Amino acid sequence: MTKFAVLVSILIACGGKSKPSNTMATTKANSPAQREPAKPGDQKPPAQASLYDRLGGKPAIVAVTGELITRLANDPRIKHRFFNTDIPKLKTLLVDFVCMATGGPCKYGGQDMETSHAGMELVDEEFTALVEDLVGALDKFKVPAKEKGELVGALGPLQPVIVTPKGRLKPVSEALLANATAAAAKLTDKEALEIMQAALLAAKRGQRNYADQLFSRVEILVGAKTIAAAAPAFREGAPPRLETPLKKMAKDTPPQPKLVGNSEDDEPTVKRPGSLKGTVTVDGKPLAGVGMVMLYPANGGFGRRTPKVRVVEQRDKQFSPRLLAVPPGSTVAFPNFDGIYHNVFSISATKKFDVGLYKDGDLREVKFDKPGMVRLGCNIHARMASYIFVVDAPAYVVVEDTKEFNFRSLAPGKYKVRTWSEHSLVPTETEIVVKAGVNTVTFDAKGDAERGPGEDKFGMTRQVTR
C-alpha cells in the first residue's frame, strides 16, 4: 500500500483496530446489485440498516472517496505525502476498506495500521487535515449528521496509534534551518520552492525522514548542486549520500532470486573428499527467514575469493535477493524497477551509504570492501529490508527457512564455523571436524536482533506505538 493509502485507510476503522473487525458481517439485503445506484444521503435508510446501506452503498462510497482524494491531493498541509502514489490503486483500496468496514460486501487486502504507518512520522497537524478533508467530502454530498458522526467519530481512537509523539521527533537546529532557508530563497522554480518550504517545515517539526524525502525531490527538480548549501539541514546524522551519476538497467531484466551466495560457484569442477550438510536453527527453533553458514579452516590456510559483481533490485516494493553473500571487494548494483521512487540506505557499521531517490530502471553501484553484515532499508517504505553479507570465509553458503544447506566439496579437518540468521545481531561461533565422506549437522544461531522495521537512516526507530 502506498503512503497515501496508508493515510486514508484509517478513516473508517472501528474501535482503533488495525483492520476492519471480522464481526462486521457482509450485508446481502439491499445490496448494490439489487437496487438502483444511490448518491450519498439521497435515500431514507430502512430500519436497522447497516452503515453501508445508510450511506447509499458502494456507488456512494466511490463518490465520497473520489472527493476525499481530490481534497487531500490539493491540501497544502498534506498533499506532498502523495507524490509517490498510484492513485487508481489507492482509490480501489480505500473504497474496499470503507465498504468492508461499514458492513458492505467488499474485502480489504491492505496492511494493518501498525505496519503501514511505520516510519511515516505523522504529526497532529496532518491528522487534523485528514479529518477536515473527510468532513468536507461528506458535507459536499450532504451525508446526514448521524452517519457522518459515526465515520468521523471512529478517527479519535486512532490518532495515538498513527501519530508520532513529539518527544520522539528531533527538530533540525536553528542554524542549519537558517542556512537552508537562505538557500531556498534563491530558488526560481515555483514547484521546487513549494516543496522546499514543506521540507523546511518538516525539518523544523523533527520529521527527519519526511524532510529528507521532500528535499530529495527538490534536488531532482533543480539539481543537487543548485541547492547544495541546504543539504546539511536534511542530511545531518544520515549515512553518506552517493552523488555518482545514475546508470540504467534494462526494464526487461529478469527478477533476482531470493538467495544468492555460494562459494562453490567459484570452483564447480573441484571435488574434495569431505562434504557437510544440515540445517540452521535459531535459539533451537527452525529458521524462519534467511541465514548463512561460513567455514574457516582452523589452521588458517586459505585463499581469498574473487570479488563479484551482483545486483540487489527493488521490484514490487521488495528487495531481491533477500540475502546476498559476496566476497570483499565486490560491487553491487541497486536498480529500481518500480514506477515509484525507492531509496536504498545502510547504517550498518560494515558499510554506511545512501543511494538517494530514483525509479524506472535507474541504479547506483556500491563497492563493499569490509567483511560483515549490511542491513538494507528503504527510507520511504519501512517494511522493505534485505541483507548483504560480505564474507571473507573460503567456504560459505546461504540458506532459507528449514531447507538444507550443503557444502559438497570440503577438505577433511577442523573448521571454525560462523552461523548467522536475519534474526541475529552477530554470527554464532563454534567448531566442527569434517571427516571424509558425508557429514551431517545442525548449527544454531542466536535470535537476539529486534523484530519489526529496522531503524531509519537517522538511527531512529520506525515503530509508531507510544
N, C-alpha and C positions, 0 to 999 in steps of 0.2 A: 504494500500500500504506500502511496506517495505521502509526503509530508502534508500536503493539502488535505488529502483524505483523512489523515490522522487527526487533523484539527476538527474537521466537520463530523467525523464519525462518532464523536462523543455526544451529539446533540440529543439523542433520544434514548440513551442508555438508562435503564431503570435502576434505582436504588444504588447507584455508584458501582454496579458490577462491570466487569471488563467487557462482557459480551451480553447480548440480549438473553434473558433467562429462558431456560427450556420450558418453564411453566407458561410461557406466552404461547398459547395454542393457536394453530392456524385457523383462521376464520374462513369457513366454506360458504356459509349462508351469505347471500347478498354480495358475492364476490364480483370483481370487475367483469368476469366472463358472463355473468347472469344479469347484468344491468347496463344501462346507458352510462357512458363516461360522465363523471361529475367534475365540477370545479370546486375548489376549496370553499366550504361554507355555504354552498348554494342548495344543500338538501337538509331537510329536517331529519335528524338521526332517529332510528327506531329505538324503542325502549331496550335497555341493556346491550346496546350495540357496542362493539369493540371500538377503541380509539381509531383504529384503521378505517372502519366504516364511517365513523362520525366525521373524520377528516375528508371523506369523499373517495376513499380507495386509492389505488395506485396512480390513476391519472392526476389526482390532486397532489399526491406526494411528489410526482415527477415535476409538476408545475412549481411547487414551493421550493423544491431542491434546485431547480434551474435558476430561480430568482435569488436564492441564497448564494449560490456560486457566483452569480454576477455581482452581487453586492460585496462579497468577500474579495473578489478579484479586483475591485475598484476602490476598496477601503484603504487609504494610505497607512492606517495603523497596522495592517496585517497582510496587505496584498503581496509583499515581497516574499512571504513564506511559500508562494505558489509557483515560483519561476521554474521549478524543476518537475512540473506536474503534468501527467497525462490526464487532461480534463475530461474526455469522454469516459475513461476508466473510472475516474473519481466519481462522476455523476452516477454511473451504474452501481458502484459500491455503496454510495450514500443512499440511493433510492432503496436498495435491498436492505440496508441497515434499518432505515426508518420503517419500511414496510414490515419487516420481521418484528421489530421492537414494539410496534403498535398492534400486533396481532394479525398481520396480513400473511398471505401465502408465500412469502419470499424466504430465501435463505441467504444469510450474510456470511461471506467467506473471508472477511478481513482479519487483521491482527487484533489481539487484545489490547486494552488500554496501556498496561504497563510496558509491553514490548513496543508498541507503536509510538509512544511518547518519549522513549529513552533518548537522551542526548539532544532534545529539541530546545531546552532552556526556555520554555514558555513562561511569560510573566503575566501578572494580573491584568495589565492594560490590554494585552492581546486577547485574553479570555473575555474581557468586557466587550471588546469589539465584536467578537464572535457572537455573544449573546444579543447584542444590539442589532446586528445584521440579521439574525434569525427572527427577532421580533419584527423588524421591518419587512421581511419577506412574508411573514404570517399576516401582518396588517394589510399588506398590499392586496392579498386575496380574501380579506375580511373573514379570517378564521375566527369563529366565536370565542369569547373570552374563556369559557370553561376549557375548551380543547387547547387553546394557546397556553393557558396556565399550566396544564398537565405537561406540555412539552418543555416549556421554559423552566418549570419547577424542577425538572429532572436534572438540570445543569448544576445546581448548587452543590450537591454532594460530590460532584466530580472535580470541582475546582482544586481541592488539595491533592487529588490523585495525579493531575497532569501539569499543574503549575509548579515550577521550581521555587523552593523557598529562597527569599532574598539573601539569606545568610550563606547559601551555597554558591552564590554568584560572586565573581571577583571583578569589579569595575577596573577599567584601564586607568592609569594615573592621569592626573590633570595635565601634566607636562606633555605626555605623549599625545593626549587628545588635542591639546593646543596646536602641536605641530601638524597633526593630521587635519585639523580644521583649516589651518592656513594653506595646506596643500590642496584641500578640497575647493577652496575659494578660487583657485586658478583653473578649475575645470570649465570648459566651454560646452561640452556635450551635455545636453539637458537630461537625458536618461541617466548618464553616468553620475551627474550631480545629485539627482534624486536618490539613486541607490546609495551613493556615498553618504548622504545625510542620514539615511536609515542605518547604515553601518556605524556611523558615529554615535547614534542614539543607542544602538545595541551594545557598543563598546562601553558607553557610559553606564548602562544598566548592569554590565558584567556578563552579558550573553556572548562570551568569547567565541564559541563555535559559530554562532549565527553571524556575528560581526565579521568573522573571517570569511565566511561564505559570501556575504554581501560585498566585501572588499575585493574578493577574487573576481566577482562579476565585473566590478569596475575595471580591474586590470585587463580583463578580456575585452572590454569595450574600448579602452583608450591606450592599452599597452602598459606593461609593468613599469617601464622606465618613466613614463609620464607622471605616475603617481607614487614613485618610489619613496619620496620623503615621508609619506604617510604610513608606509609598511610597518615600521616598528610598533605602532599603536595596535596593530592587528596580529602581529606575529610574535610578540614578546612571549617567551615561555613555550613556544611551539618548536618542533624539530626543524632543522634546516630545510628551507624551501628550495627545490630544484628549479632552475630557470633555463635549463638546456632546451634547445628548440624541440618542438613536438615532432614526432615521426608518425608514420602511418602504417597500419597493418590491414590487409585486405579483409573486408567485412565477411567474405565467404570462408574465412579461416575456420577449420573445424573446431568444435569445443574442446577444451583441455580436459584430460581425465581428472578424477578426484584425487588421486595419489600419483606422485612422480618421485622416484629416487631409489636406485638400487645399484650398489657398487659393482655387481656382477655384469651390469650392462657394458662396463668398460672392457671386459675380457670374456666374451661369451663362449669362446672355444677352450678356455683353460679348465682343466679338471683335476682337482686335488682330492686326496683320499678321504677327507672328512666332510661331513655335512651336519647342519643344525637346523631343526625345525621346531616350531612350537607356537604358543600364543602369548599375548600380553594381557595382564590383568591390572586393575587399579585398586589399590587397597584390598586386594584379594577378590575383587568382583570383576566380572567380564568387562573388557574395554568397551565403552560406548563412545565412539568417535574415532580419532586418528592418533597414531603414535609411531614410534620407531625404535629400532634396536641398533646399537653401534658396538662393534667389536674391535678391541685393540690388543694385538699380541703382547703378552706380559713381558717379553724380552725387549720390547720397544723397536724391533726391527721391521719397519715397513716404510714404503714409499708414499708419496703424495698422489692423490687422484688428479686427473686433468680437469681444469676448470670447465664449466659448461656454459652454454647459452640457453636459457629457459624462458618460459612465459607463464605469468600469472594473470589471467584475464578477469575482467569484470563483465559478466553476462547474466541477464535476468536477475539483477540485484544480488548476485553471488560472486564470490571469488572462486576460481578454479585454477590450479588444484587447491584442495582444502589443505593439503600438506605437500610441500616441495622440499626435497633434500638435495643439496648441491655442495660440492667441494669449495673451499675458499678460493677466491679469485673469480668466481662465476658471475655472470651478468644476467639479470632478469629484466625482461620487458613487461610493462604493465599496460596492455591495451584495454580500452573501454569499448565494448561492442554494443552497449545500450544507447538508446536515443536520448538519454538523460545524463546529467553530469554525475560523476563519481569522483572521489578523492581517495588516494591511497597514501597512508602515512604509517609510520612506526615510531614509537617512543622507547622501543626495546634498547637496552644497553649495547647489544651487538651491532645494531645499525639504526640510527635515527635519521629519518628523512620524511619529506612531504612532497609529493609529485604535483600538487595543485589540482585544479579542476579542468577536465576535458571529457569529450564524448565522441561517439561516431567513428570508432576505429583509430583515434589518436592514441599515442603512447609516449611514455618516457622510460628510460632504462636506468637501472641502478646496479652498481657493482658491489658485491659482498665479499669482503676480504677477511673479516674476523670470524672465527668459529663461534657458534652459539645459536640460540633460538631468536627468531624475529617474528613478532606477532603483528600482522597487518590489520588495519582497520580502515573504514571509510568514514570521514567526518560528517557526511550527510546522512548515511544510513547506518545507524548504530548496530544493527544486528548482523551486518556483514563482517566476517572475520576469516582469516586463514593464517597459515604459518609457513615460514621458510626456516629450515634448519640447515645452517652452514656447518658441514660435517668434516672434521679432519681425521676421522677414522678410516682405516683402509677397507673395512667391511661394514656396510650399513644397508638397512632395508626399511621401508615404510610399511605400515600395517594399518588395517581398518577393522574396527569392531572385533568380533570373535574370529575373524579369518586368520588362517595360519600363515606365519612368516616362514621363509625358507632360505637358508644360506646353502647353496648346493655345492660349493667348492671352497673348502677350508683346509688349511694345513693343520694336522693334529698338534695339540699343545694347549697351554694355559692362555686364557684371554681375560682381559678386563672388559666388563660389559656395562654399558650405559643404556638404560631404558627410560623412555620419555613418552608421555601422552599429552594431549591438549589440556588435560586437567592437572598437569604437573607444573610446579614452578621451575624445578630443575630436574635433570635426569637422576635416576636412582642408580647407584653404582654397586656392582657385585663382581664375582669371578666365576669362571667356568672352565672345565677341562674338556676339550673336544678330542674325542678319540677317532681312530679310523672307522669308517662306516657311518651309519645314521645315528645321530644324537637327537634326543627329544627333550624339551624343557619348557617351563612356563616362567616368564620373567614378570615380576610385579613392580609397578610404578606407583609413586605417591600421588594421591589426589588432593593436593594442597593448594591448588590455584582457585581463585574466586570464579564462581559461575556467573553467567549473565553477560551483558555488554561490557566490553573492556573499557578502560579509561579513554577519554578523548585525547586529542593531540596536545592539550594543555595539562594533561595529567589529572583531570577531574573525572570523578565517577559519572557514568551516564544513566544511573538509576534515577527515577523520578520520585520514588517514595520518600516520605519525610521521616 
